[in-house]
Amino acid sequence: MSSMMQPQIILLKEGTDTSQGKAQLLSNINAVTAVGDVVRTTLGPRGMDKLIHDDKGSVTISNDGATIMKLLDIVHPAAKILVDIAKSQDSEVGDGTTTVVLLAAEFLKEAKPYVEDGVHSQNLIRSYRTASTLAIEKVKELAVSIEGKSVEEKKGLLAKCAATTLSSKLIGGEKEFFATMVVDAVMAIGNDDRLNLIGIKKVPGGNMRDSFLVDGVAFKKTFSYAGFEQQPKKFLNPKILLLNIELELKSEKENAEIRLSDPSQYQSIVDAEWNIIYDKLDKCVESGAKVVLSRLAIGDLATQYFADRDIFCAGRVAEEDLNRVAAAAGGTIQTSVNNIISEVLGTCEIFEEKQVGGERFNIFSGCPSGRTATIVLRGGADQFIEEAERSLHDAIMIVRRAVKNSTVVPGGGAIDMEVSKYLRQHSRTIAGKSQLFINSYAKALEVIPRQLCDNAGFDATDVLNKLRQKHAMQSGEGASYGVDINTGGIADSFANFVWEPAVVKINAINAATEAACLILSVDETVKNPKSESAQGDAAAGAMGRGRGGGGRGRGMRRR
């Protein structure tokens, strides 16, 4: 009786929403599965695109998993984890973002019946982690190295990796054309890790095949003053001066006060201003530079001055472009025109201004250090060019990874089927519940070939049965067989050059398993009322006062 009279202990603020236990875990799994279903159809060469229209009215058409996840604006706390793993896969490897979301959703889907049957989630997590370690070891074992080949052979192999990535993108129809371009661009920057050394410039108009690679730097013509058209637009082996100063006629600051006793002194002050700018311009000319670039404005006086002396100048050049010119031409950006020595000047074989579509481009080619490249993209619609840029970013990342970790695995779901078969066999050797969980993990890996078939309109059951039969062969000759998108059957992915760097698969399995284990380990969600909207907060406050009788707390009787 006394226990019934006990007041209720209040730990959390009025209006706090808590949900816990099995129902909470199942709700999280359902949310993740729903997110997986959104990107499911974008997987593979026959994947569909998503059109995302935001509140600002901008339209994005993409089938890049990471881009879609970023733009979806997911509010469910557990489903946000999938956004994070897609972003991490994108920044670490560049490709495989849809794969990683799909795998995580499938791992949880397979775990759901066990959770409903009352299996403790820690048992599932332990088995999933074991399965993940075994799967990654197997991928490393099956990977083939492309090291030790000649430069030409290596370029060909890297182009095949790039083509595999591009085949699932909007520009898949021209994958060979772009794959060669991407490999050349990555080879141009050598071992440098900075992605911004490869510039991608977009020019609407023309068709995809009008896109070209500049072995050097290209950027759009900047804002120019009168006198610009009189400047020469082409130089051979010019010296390049890079500045970070304004070359404009600056009047004295507004709040400056100068007292004159003699009107003739006023002229000397005006002359001083002109002398300062002329002094700067003379020093630029004396340096011997034929091309002057500045991050800040180059005014009309300076433009005309340089034009009279057959010097090309461009002001307000974007910092990123200026840094790339510095890296390629071997110059150093100067913050003063005093003491300009020949060591700080850059050079290139050819500088020219060229018309590309409706834009004019300044192009520096044949740079001595050659550690940079620029891809100029052409295409009809703006959205199309935007998507082409995202596709090339993925391909560039993939080629960079393949150059660094030179091992590749067969694509087209072949590696997933082989790892799945290995895990099924391994699970037979384990006694206890773990056997079921590892078997489910193996089954989840089959989602990749199954989805490839579904997206291409093939009978997934039929193709998967053929694949299982091929991979079950004792000789191991079927290990590299995957889905053949062209015929609707199966084919040797390795022989068809459907390759992807091993690091993509390893990272995807790792990240997806981590995400699945993280969601399985959450058994309670506490929602703080403060994080709700102000309106909800006010309502909760009113409710609390009403319940607690003047805010004294529930269950406390007034004496």
C-alpha positions as CSV (number, residue, x, y, z in Angstrom):
1,M,0.0,0.0,0.0
2,S,2.8,2.4,0.9
3,S,4.4,1.8,-2.4
4,M,1.3,3.1,-4.1
5,M,1.5,6.3,-2.2
6,Q,5.1,7.0,-3.3
7,P,5.4,10.2,-5.3
8,Q,6.6,9.8,-8.9
9,I,10.2,10.8,-9.2
10,I,10.8,13.3,-12.0
11,L,14.2,13.3,-13.5
12,L,13.6,15.0,-16.9
13,K,12.2,18.3,-17.7
14,E,8.5,18.6,-18.4
15,G,7.7,17.9,-22.0
16,T,10.8,15.7,-22.6
17,D,10.0,12.8,-24.9
18,T,11.6,9.5,-24.2
19,S,11.1,6.2,-26.0
20,Q,13.1,3.1,-25.2
21,G,13.4,-0.6,-25.5
22,K,12.7,-2.9,-28.4
23,A,10.1,-0.6,-29.9
24,Q,12.7,2.2,-30.1
25,L,15.3,0.0,-31.8
26,L,12.8,-1.3,-34.4
27,S,11.7,2.3,-35.1
28,N,15.3,3.3,-35.8
29,I,15.8,0.3,-38.0
30,N,12.6,1.2,-40.0
31,A,13.9,4.8,-40.4
32,V,17.2,3.6,-41.7
33,T,15.6,1.2,-44.1
34,A,13.4,4.0,-45.4
35,V,16.5,6.1,-46.2
36,G,18.1,3.1,-47.9
37,D,15.0,2.8,-50.1
38,V,15.4,6.4,-51.3
39,V,18.9,5.8,-52.8
40,R,18.4,2.2,-53.7
41,T,17.4,2.8,-57.2
42,T,20.5,5.0,-58.0
43,L,23.0,2.1,-57.8
44,G,24.9,0.9,-60.8
45,P,25.1,1.7,-64.5
46,R,21.4,1.5,-65.0
47,G,20.6,3.4,-61.8
48,M,18.0,6.2,-61.9
49,D,18.6,9.8,-61.0
50,K,16.9,11.9,-58.3
51,L,15.6,15.4,-58.9
52,I,15.8,17.3,-55.7
53,H,14.0,20.7,-55.5
54,D,14.7,22.8,-52.4
55,D,12.9,25.7,-50.7
56,K,15.1,28.2,-52.5
57,G,13.9,26.9,-55.8
58,S,17.2,25.4,-56.9
59,V,17.0,22.1,-58.7
60,T,19.7,19.4,-58.4
61,I,19.6,16.2,-60.6
62,S,22.0,13.6,-59.2
63,N,22.6,9.9,-58.6
64,D,25.6,10.4,-56.4
65,G,24.7,8.9,-53.0
66,A,26.5,11.5,-50.9
67,T,24.9,14.5,-52.8
68,I,21.4,13.0,-52.4
69,M,22.0,12.3,-48.7
70,K,23.2,15.9,-48.1
71,L,20.3,17.4,-49.9
72,L,17.6,15.2,-48.3
73,D,17.6,17.2,-45.0
74,I,16.9,14.2,-42.8
75,V,15.5,15.0,-39.3
76,H,15.4,11.5,-37.8
77,P,18.3,11.2,-35.4
78,A,19.2,7.6,-36.2
79,A,18.8,8.0,-40.0
80,K,21.3,11.0,-39.9
81,I,24.0,8.4,-39.2
82,L,23.6,7.2,-42.8
83,V,24.2,10.8,-44.0
84,D,27.5,10.8,-42.0
85,I,28.8,7.5,-43.4
86,A,27.9,8.6,-46.9
87,K,29.9,11.8,-46.4
88,S,32.8,9.9,-44.8
89,Q,32.9,7.5,-47.8
90,D,32.8,10.5,-50.2
91,S,35.7,12.3,-48.5
92,E,37.8,9.2,-47.9
93,V,37.4,7.3,-51.2
94,G,35.1,9.4,-53.4
95,D,32.9,6.6,-54.8
96,G,30.7,3.9,-53.3
97,T,28.5,6.3,-51.4
98,T,25.3,4.6,-52.5
99,T,26.8,1.2,-51.7
100,V,27.6,2.1,-48.2
101,V,24.1,3.4,-47.4
102,L,22.6,0.4,-49.0
103,L,24.8,-2.1,-47.1
104,A,24.1,-0.4,-43.7
105,A,20.3,-0.5,-44.4
106,E,20.5,-4.1,-45.4
107,F,22.5,-5.2,-42.4
108,L,19.8,-3.7,-40.1
109,K,17.0,-5.2,-42.2
110,E,18.5,-8.6,-41.7
111,A,18.9,-7.9,-37.9
112,K,15.3,-6.9,-37.5
113,P,13.7,-10.3,-37.2
114,Y,16.2,-11.3,-34.5
115,V,15.5,-8.1,-32.5
116,E,11.7,-8.9,-32.8
117,D,12.4,-12.4,-31.5
118,G,14.1,-10.9,-28.4
119,V,17.8,-11.5,-29.3
120,H,20.0,-9.1,-27.4
121,S,21.5,-6.5,-29.7
122,Q,25.0,-6.9,-28.2
123,N,25.0,-10.5,-29.6
124,L,24.2,-9.2,-33.0
125,I,26.9,-6.4,-32.8
126,R,29.6,-8.9,-31.7
127,S,28.8,-11.2,-34.7
128,Y,28.6,-8.4,-37.2
129,R,32.0,-7.1,-36.1
130,T,33.5,-10.5,-36.5
131,A,31.9,-10.9,-39.9
132,S,33.2,-7.5,-41.0
133,T,36.8,-8.4,-40.0
134,L,36.5,-11.7,-42.0
135,A,35.0,-9.9,-45.0
136,I,37.7,-7.3,-45.1
137,E,40.4,-9.9,-44.9
138,K,38.8,-11.8,-47.7
139,V,38.6,-8.6,-49.9
140,K,42.3,-8.0,-49.3
141,E,43.1,-11.6,-50.2
142,L,41.1,-11.4,-53.5
143,A,42.5,-8.0,-54.5
144,V,44.9,-8.0,-57.5
145,S,47.8,-5.5,-57.6
146,I,48.4,-3.3,-60.6
147,E,51.9,-2.3,-59.5
148,G,55.1,-2.8,-61.5
149,K,53.5,-2.0,-64.9
150,S,54.8,0.4,-67.4
151,V,53.4,4.0,-67.4
152,E,51.2,3.3,-70.5
153,E,49.9,0.0,-69.1
154,K,49.2,1.6,-65.7
155,K,47.3,4.5,-67.4
156,G,45.2,2.0,-69.3
157,L,44.4,0.1,-66.0
158,L,43.5,3.3,-64.2
159,A,41.3,4.4,-67.1
160,K,39.3,1.2,-66.6
161,C,38.8,2.0,-62.9
162,A,37.6,5.5,-63.8
163,A,35.3,4.1,-66.5
164,T,33.7,1.7,-64.0
165,T,32.9,4.7,-61.7
166,L,31.6,6.8,-64.5
167,S,29.4,4.1,-66.0
168,S,26.8,4.6,-63.3
169,K,26.8,8.4,-63.8
170,L,24.9,10.7,-66.1
171,I,28.0,11.0,-68.4
172,G,28.3,7.2,-68.6
173,G,27.7,7.3,-72.4
174,E,31.1,9.1,-72.8
175,K,32.9,7.2,-70.1
176,E,36.0,6.3,-72.2
177,F,36.4,9.9,-73.3
178,F,36.2,11.2,-69.7
179,A,38.2,8.3,-68.1
180,T,41.3,9.1,-70.2
181,M,40.9,12.8,-69.3
182,V,40.7,12.1,-65.6
183,V,43.7,9.8,-65.6
184,D,45.8,12.4,-67.5
185,A,44.7,15.1,-65.0
186,V,45.6,12.9,-62.0
187,M,49.0,11.9,-63.5
188,A,49.7,15.6,-64.1
189,I,49.5,16.5,-60.4
190,G,51.8,13.6,-59.6
191,N,52.1,12.6,-55.9
192,D,50.5,15.9,-54.7
193,D,47.5,15.2,-52.5
194,R,45.7,18.5,-52.9
195,L,42.6,18.0,-55.0
196,N,42.3,21.7,-55.7
197,L,45.3,21.4,-58.1
198,I,42.8,19.9,-60.5
199,G,40.5,22.7,-61.5
200,I,37.1,22.0,-63.1
201,K,35.6,25.0,-65.0
202,K,32.1,24.8,-66.4
203,V,31.0,26.5,-69.6
204,P,27.4,26.0,-70.7
205,G,26.9,25.3,-74.4
206,G,28.3,22.8,-76.9
207,N,28.2,19.1,-76.2
208,M,30.1,16.8,-73.8
209,R,32.7,15.9,-76.3
210,D,33.7,19.6,-76.6
211,S,35.1,19.3,-73.0
212,F,38.9,19.4,-72.9
213,L,41.8,19.1,-70.6
214,V,44.4,21.9,-70.2
215,D,47.8,20.7,-69.1
216,G,48.2,23.7,-66.9
217,V,45.8,26.4,-65.6
218,A,42.8,27.9,-67.2
219,F,40.4,30.5,-65.7
220,K,37.7,32.8,-67.0
221,K,38.7,36.2,-68.1
222,T,38.3,38.6,-65.1
223,F,36.6,42.0,-65.0
224,S,38.6,44.4,-67.1
225,Y,38.8,48.1,-67.8
226,A,39.3,50.2,-70.9
227,G,42.6,49.5,-72.6
228,F,42.4,45.7,-72.0
229,E,41.6,45.0,-75.6
230,Q,44.9,46.7,-76.7
231,Q,46.9,44.2,-74.7
232,P,48.6,41.2,-76.5
233,K,46.6,38.0,-75.9
234,K,49.3,35.4,-76.7
235,F,52.9,35.0,-75.4
236,L,55.6,32.4,-75.8
237,N,57.7,31.7,-72.7
238,P,56.5,34.8,-70.8
239,K,57.6,35.7,-67.3
240,I,54.6,35.8,-65.0
241,L,54.3,38.1,-62.0
242,L,51.8,37.2,-59.3
243,L,50.6,39.9,-56.9
244,N,48.4,40.4,-54.0
245,I,48.2,44.2,-54.1
246,E,45.9,46.8,-55.7
247,L,47.2,48.7,-58.7
248,E,44.7,51.5,-58.5
249,L,44.9,55.2,-58.1
250,K,44.1,55.6,-54.4
251,S,43.0,58.9,-53.1
252,E,43.7,59.9,-49.5
253,K,41.4,58.5,-46.8
254,E,38.2,60.5,-46.3
255,N,39.0,61.5,-42.7
256,A,42.5,62.7,-43.5
257,E,43.0,66.4,-43.0
258,I,45.8,68.4,-44.7
259,R,46.4,72.1,-44.0
260,L,47.9,74.1,-46.8
261,S,49.4,77.5,-46.5
262,D,50.1,77.8,-50.2
263,P,47.7,76.7,-53.1
264,S,50.7,75.4,-55.1
265,Q,51.3,72.8,-52.4
266,Y,47.9,71.2,-53.3
267,Q,49.3,70.2,-56.7
268,S,52.3,68.5,-55.1
269,I,49.9,66.3,-53.0
270,V,47.9,65.3,-56.1
271,D,51.2,64.6,-57.9
272,A,52.4,62.4,-54.9
273,E,49.3,60.1,-55.4
274,W,50.1,59.7,-59.1
275,N,53.8,59.2,-58.4
276,I,53.0,56.3,-56.0
277,I,51.0,54.4,-58.5
278,Y,53.4,55.1,-61.4
279,D,56.3,54.0,-59.2
280,K,54.5,50.6,-58.6
281,L,53.8,50.2,-62.3
282,D,57.4,51.0,-63.3
283,K,58.7,48.4,-60.9
284,C,56.3,45.8,-62.4
285,V,57.6,46.6,-65.9
286,E,61.2,46.6,-64.9
287,S,60.9,43.1,-63.5
288,G,60.6,41.9,-67.1
289,A,57.2,40.2,-66.6
290,K,54.9,40.0,-69.6
291,V,51.9,38.7,-67.7
292,V,50.8,40.4,-64.5
293,L,48.1,38.7,-62.3
294,S,46.7,40.2,-59.1
295,R,44.2,38.9,-56.6
296,L,43.0,42.5,-56.1
297,A,41.9,45.1,-58.6
298,I,44.1,46.4,-61.4
299,G,42.5,49.8,-62.3
300,D,42.0,51.5,-65.6
301,L,45.2,53.6,-65.4
302,A,47.3,50.4,-64.8
303,T,45.5,48.5,-67.6
304,Q,46.2,51.3,-70.1
305,Y,49.8,51.6,-68.8
306,F,50.5,47.9,-69.3
307,A,48.7,47.9,-72.7
308,D,51.1,50.6,-74.0
309,R,54.1,48.4,-73.0
310,D,52.7,45.2,-74.5
311,I,52.0,43.5,-71.1
312,F,49.0,41.4,-70.3
313,C,47.3,42.0,-66.9
314,A,44.3,40.6,-65.1
315,G,43.0,41.8,-61.7
316,R,40.6,40.2,-59.2
317,V,41.8,36.7,-60.1
318,A,40.3,34.1,-57.7
319,E,42.7,33.0,-55.0
320,E,42.3,29.4,-55.9
321,D,43.3,30.1,-59.5
322,L,46.2,32.3,-58.5
323,N,47.6,29.5,-56.2
324,R,47.3,27.0,-59.0
325,V,49.2,29.3,-61.4
326,A,51.9,29.7,-58.7
327,A,52.1,25.9,-58.3
328,A,52.3,25.3,-62.0
329,A,54.4,28.2,-63.2
330,G,56.8,28.1,-60.3
331,G,56.2,31.7,-59.2
332,T,55.6,33.2,-55.7
333,I,52.7,35.5,-54.9
334,Q,54.1,38.9,-53.9
335,T,52.6,41.4,-51.5
336,S,54.9,44.2,-52.6
337,V,56.4,45.4,-55.9
338,N,59.7,46.4,-54.2
339,N,62.7,44.1,-54.9
340,I,61.1,41.8,-57.5
341,I,63.8,39.3,-58.3
342,S,63.7,36.8,-61.2
343,E,63.3,33.9,-58.7
344,V,59.8,35.0,-57.7
345,L,58.6,35.1,-61.4
346,G,56.9,32.1,-62.9
347,T,57.0,31.0,-66.5
348,C,55.1,28.8,-69.0
349,E,55.6,27.8,-72.6
350,I,52.4,29.3,-74.0
351,F,50.0,31.9,-72.5
352,E,46.9,32.7,-74.6
353,E,43.4,34.0,-74.2
354,K,40.9,31.7,-76.0
355,Q,37.2,31.8,-76.7
356,V,35.3,28.8,-75.2
357,G,31.6,29.0,-75.9
358,G,30.4,32.3,-74.7
359,E,33.3,32.8,-72.3
360,R,36.9,33.9,-72.7
361,F,39.5,31.9,-70.9
362,N,43.1,32.7,-70.0
363,I,45.1,29.6,-70.5
364,F,48.6,28.8,-69.2
365,S,50.0,25.6,-70.8
366,G,53.4,23.8,-70.8
367,C,54.2,24.8,-67.2
368,P,57.6,23.7,-65.9
369,S,56.6,22.1,-62.7
370,G,53.4,20.8,-64.4
371,R,51.8,20.0,-61.1
372,T,48.3,21.1,-62.1
373,A,45.6,20.5,-64.7
374,T,42.3,22.0,-65.6
375,I,39.2,20.3,-67.0
376,V,36.9,22.6,-69.0
377,L,33.4,21.0,-69.1
378,R,30.9,21.7,-71.8
379,G,27.2,20.7,-71.9
380,G,23.7,21.8,-72.5
381,A,21.9,22.4,-69.3
382,D,23.4,23.9,-66.1
383,Q,22.2,20.9,-64.0
384,F,23.8,18.5,-66.4
385,I,27.2,20.2,-66.1
386,E,26.8,20.3,-62.3
387,E,26.2,16.6,-62.3
388,A,29.1,16.0,-64.7
389,E,31.4,17.9,-62.3
390,R,30.2,15.7,-59.4
391,S,30.8,12.5,-61.5
392,L,34.3,13.7,-62.5
393,H,35.1,14.4,-58.8
394,D,34.2,10.8,-57.9
395,A,36.4,9.5,-60.8
396,I,39.3,11.7,-59.9
397,M,39.1,10.5,-56.3
398,I,39.0,6.8,-57.4
399,V,42.0,7.2,-59.7
400,R,44.0,8.9,-57.0
401,R,43.2,6.1,-54.6
402,A,44.1,3.5,-57.2
403,V,47.4,5.2,-57.8
404,K,48.2,5.2,-54.0
405,N,46.8,1.8,-53.1
406,S,47.3,-0.1,-56.3
407,T,45.0,-3.1,-55.7
408,V,41.8,-3.6,-57.5
409,V,38.8,-6.0,-57.1
410,P,36.2,-7.1,-59.7
411,G,33.1,-5.0,-59.6
412,G,29.5,-5.7,-60.7
413,G,28.7,-7.4,-57.4
414,A,31.4,-10.1,-58.0
415,I,33.4,-9.3,-54.8
416,D,30.2,-9.1,-52.8
417,M,29.0,-12.6,-53.9
418,E,32.5,-14.1,-53.2
419,V,32.7,-12.6,-49.7
420,S,29.1,-13.7,-49.0
421,K,29.9,-17.3,-50.0
422,Y,33.0,-17.2,-47.8
423,L,31.1,-16.0,-44.8
424,R,28.3,-18.6,-45.3
425,Q,30.9,-21.3,-45.3
426,H,32.6,-19.8,-42.3
427,S,29.3,-19.6,-40.3
428,R,28.8,-23.4,-40.7
429,T,31.9,-23.9,-38.5
430,I,30.5,-21.8,-35.6
431,A,28.4,-23.3,-32.9
432,G,25.7,-21.2,-31.3
433,K,23.6,-18.2,-32.4
434,S,26.5,-16.5,-34.0
435,Q,26.1,-18.9,-37.0
436,L,22.7,-17.3,-37.8
437,F,23.9,-13.8,-37.4
438,I,26.9,-14.2,-39.6
439,N,24.8,-16.0,-42.2
440,S,22.4,-13.0,-42.2
441,Y,25.4,-10.6,-42.7
442,A,26.4,-12.8,-45.7
443,K,22.9,-12.6,-47.1
444,A,22.9,-8.8,-46.7
445,L,26.0,-8.5,-48.9
446,E,24.0,-9.9,-51.8
447,V,21.9,-6.7,-51.9
448,I,24.5,-5.2,-54.2
449,P,24.2,-7.7,-57.2
450,R,20.4,-8.0,-56.5
451,Q,19.9,-4.2,-56.7
452,L,22.1,-4.0,-59.8
453,C,19.7,-6.5,-61.5
454,D,16.5,-4.7,-60.2
455,N,17.7,-1.3,-61.5
456,A,18.5,-2.8,-64.9
457,G,15.1,-4.5,-65.1
458,F,16.5,-8.1,-65.0
459,D,15.1,-11.0,-63.0
460,A,17.2,-10.7,-59.8
461,T,16.4,-14.2,-58.5
462,D,17.4,-15.8,-61.7
463,V,20.7,-13.9,-61.9
464,L,21.6,-14.4,-58.3
465,N,21.0,-18.2,-58.6
466,K,23.4,-18.3,-61.5
467,L,26.0,-16.2,-59.5
468,R,25.7,-18.5,-56.4
469,Q,26.2,-21.5,-58.6
470,K,29.3,-19.9,-60.3
471,H,30.8,-18.8,-56.9
472,A,30.2,-22.2,-55.3
473,M,32.6,-23.9,-57.8
474,Q,35.4,-25.6,-55.9
475,S,38.0,-24.6,-58.5
476,G,37.5,-20.9,-57.6
477,E,37.3,-19.9,-61.3
478,G,33.9,-18.3,-60.7
479,A,35.3,-15.9,-58.0
480,S,35.3,-12.9,-60.3
481,Y,31.8,-13.4,-61.9
482,G,29.4,-10.6,-61.5
483,V,26.2,-9.2,-63.1
484,D,26.5,-8.5,-66.8
485,I,24.4,-5.3,-67.2
486,N,24.4,-5.6,-71.0
487,T,22.9,-9.0,-71.5
488,G,21.1,-9.6,-68.2
489,G,23.2,-12.7,-67.4
490,I,26.5,-13.1,-65.6
491,A,30.0,-12.4,-66.9
492,D,33.6,-12.4,-65.6
493,S,33.9,-8.8,-64.3
494,F,37.7,-8.9,-64.3
495,A,37.8,-9.9,-68.0
496,N,35.3,-7.2,-68.8
497,F,37.4,-4.6,-67.0
498,V,34.8,-3.8,-64.5
499,W,37.2,-2.9,-61.7
500,E,37.2,-0.9,-58.6
501,P,39.9,-0.1,-56.1
502,A,39.9,-2.6,-53.1
503,V,39.9,0.4,-50.7
504,V,36.4,1.4,-51.9
505,K,35.0,-2.0,-50.8
506,I,37.0,-2.2,-47.6
507,N,35.9,1.3,-46.6
508,A,32.2,0.6,-47.5
509,I,32.1,-2.6,-45.5
510,N,33.8,-1.0,-42.5
511,A,31.6,2.1,-42.5
512,A,28.3,0.2,-43.1
513,T,29.1,-2.3,-40.3
514,E,30.0,0.6,-37.9
515,A,26.8,2.4,-38.7
516,A,24.7,-0.8,-38.2
517,C,26.4,-1.6,-34.9
518,L,25.9,2.0,-33.7
519,I,22.2,1.9,-34.4
520,L,21.8,-1.5,-32.9
521,S,23.5,-0.3,-29.7
522,V,20.9,2.5,-29.2
523,D,18.0,1.5,-27.0
524,E,16.6,4.8,-25.9
525,T,16.1,8.2,-27.4
526,V,15.6,11.3,-25.3
527,K,14.3,14.4,-27.0
528,N,15.0,17.6,-25.2
529,P,12.0,20.0,-25.4
530,K,14.4,22.9,-26.0
531,S,15.4,21.4,-29.3
532,E,11.8,21.7,-30.5
533,S,10.5,24.9,-32.0
534,A,9.7,27.9,-29.7
535,Q,6.0,27.3,-30.2
536,G,6.3,23.7,-29.0
537,D,8.3,24.9,-26.1
538,A,5.7,27.3,-25.0
539,A,3.0,24.7,-25.3
540,A,5.0,22.2,-23.2
541,G,5.5,24.9,-20.6
542,A,1.8,25.7,-20.4
543,M,1.1,22.0,-20.1
544,G,3.6,21.6,-17.3
545,R,2.1,24.4,-15.2
546,G,-1.4,23.0,-15.7
547,R,-0.4,19.6,-14.5
548,G,1.8,20.5,-11.6
549,G,-0.5,23.0,-9.9
550,G,1.6,26.2,-10.0
551,G,4.7,24.3,-11.2
552,R,5.4,22.4,-8.0
553,G,6.0,19.1,-9.8
554,R,3.7,16.2,-10.4
555,G,2.4,14.1,-7.6
556,M,3.4,16.5,-4.8
557,R,0.3,17.4,-2.7
558,R,0.1,20.9,-1.3
559,R,0.2,20.9,2.5
